[in-house]
Each structure stands twice: as structure tokens, then as C-alpha cells.
Amino acid sequence: MGQLPGSLDDVIVTSELAERPAKSPDYTTEVRAIKMLVTAMSEDPDRFWQKLAATALELCRAGTAGVSLLDFESGAEVFRAQAVVGVLSGSLPKTIPRADSPCSAAIGRNGTQLVRFPERFFPALKFLQPIAEALIIPFQVQDRPAGTIWIAAHDDGCKFDREDERIGRTLASFAAAAWQIRNAPGSAEPATEPTEPGGIRQELQHLTQDLDTRAADKTAELIAAESDIAAPENLYEHTEPNLSSKRLTDEAQARDLNGLLTVINGYALLMKEDLNDPAKLQEDIKAISEAASLVKFLINSRSMHRVS
């Protein structure tokens, strides 16, 4: 690799994210993965972290993916490998001192970091299959750093971009929710500002209703534009969308999709408050399922509204 770099900034290349062309999003695959994560969070919390890392690996087409949580060991801060999947599964140390991990840069700078050949500055990351580059997304809980989601490539043929960062941020919100759920029973310090699930739930319901109206309006537009397209009898009962590589460029539709992902993430966070209430927990899961179905519908409507 040549001479060791003199500073951390010699291996951080985050600015390149803005210069690289972004891949087209695959919202259908993403929503399916999110639904799986929500189910795992409520039904199989012990395996959630591994599934979260596997989701990052799949959606970002990485070589290795993982979740590293801030922890203490012998009185010192460390990053604990909560889950690792892919090439480096079984090779990464269980814990790494905070200062010896590039995750410390993401936490310290409170933002996504793209690192190239991190072993040049972090010797603990020297492996038989080197990390060519790693994208690291931090997440917080109650305004305090909690850990990172990260993906790694092992050859120069794989370059991460802004779409990978967007996916990472979405998955990081689930990591934060899972961290809260895991630590809630033994939390020694209650939140300074108690959560008000009722208010959050009401906001999410309003947002869902607004998006539902937008989808209904879009259906009417499609009927007017193409007489051979019939409106679905039920908004959530429709044919599976044609999975193509077409980019979703319509700004209004993009806002709707982002809003729906907000709904999904919001209900996932509410699940922390509803763990001891099976009825409410079921409502949360149902709301997430319906939001995911609406995402599919919006994607499908875009596919149908094409030039013949």
C-alpha cells in the first residue's frame, strides 16, 4: 500500500460521493426488506442485527456489511461488532478500541464517511482480503452516538454512491430503534424528554391519509389518461409492479415515496412503546404493511403511465 498516511484525512474520501453517479433506487426490494426487518424487530430480536447487516449487504451489493455498537470494555470505549456478514464474517475482531476504528470518524464528525483502504491508518483492519473502501453511517439514540452501519468493498470495481448512503441512513434509523428496544428494560437514565407515542401516531396517521389521497388522485389521472387502465377496487390490492430499471424522476411521486418510508420508519420506532401491548403492536405492523403496499402501487402506477 506504500507509506502510511500521515493523518486520518488521507484515507477519508467522503467528498467523492457527490461526484459519483448514483444508482437507480429499487424501492420494491427496499420496502420488502424493511417489512422483513420490522417483523424481525418484533418477533426475532436476537437475530435482528444479523438480518440488518444482511439487508445492507444485499441492497448495497457490498462485499461485507456490519453493525458496530459503541460499548465499554475495561473502562475504555470500544466498537463492538454486533453483526458482520459477507467476506469478513468471522475475521473482524469482536471489539476494537474506538480510536482504532474508522467508525470513530463517523461518530466524531456526526456524518457519513467514505474511507479508502482504511488499513493504511487503522492497522487493526488489515485482512487477507483488504477493504478497498468502506461507507460508514453513524446513528444516535437520544442525541447520543450509539453506533454505525457500515458496508465494505474488497476491490476497486465496487464504488459506493449517494444511493448507498440513502439506504444506509434508512437502515441506521432501524438500528437506532432496535438499540432503544434492546436497552429499554435496563436503562438507568430515562429520556430527558419522554416519548409521546400518541402524538407521533396521530402525525403518522395524518401523513398516511394524505398519501392515500395522493395515490387515489393518481389513479384517477391514470384512468383519464389511459382508458385501458382500470382503477384497483382496493388501493392495496393490485398486481405486482413490473420490476424494471426505470428511474423514478417525478418529483411529486418521489416525495410520496419518501413520505411513505417516513411512515414505515416512524411506526418502527413506535414499536418500542408498544412491545407490551400486542394489539397496538399488531396495528403498527399492519400500518407498515399498508404503507409498503402503497409504495408498490405508486411504483406500479409510474410503470403503467408510459408512452406506448
Order of alpha helices (4+ residues) and beta strands (2+ residues): alpha-alpha-beta-beta-beta-alpha-beta-beta-beta-alpha-alpha-alpha-alpha
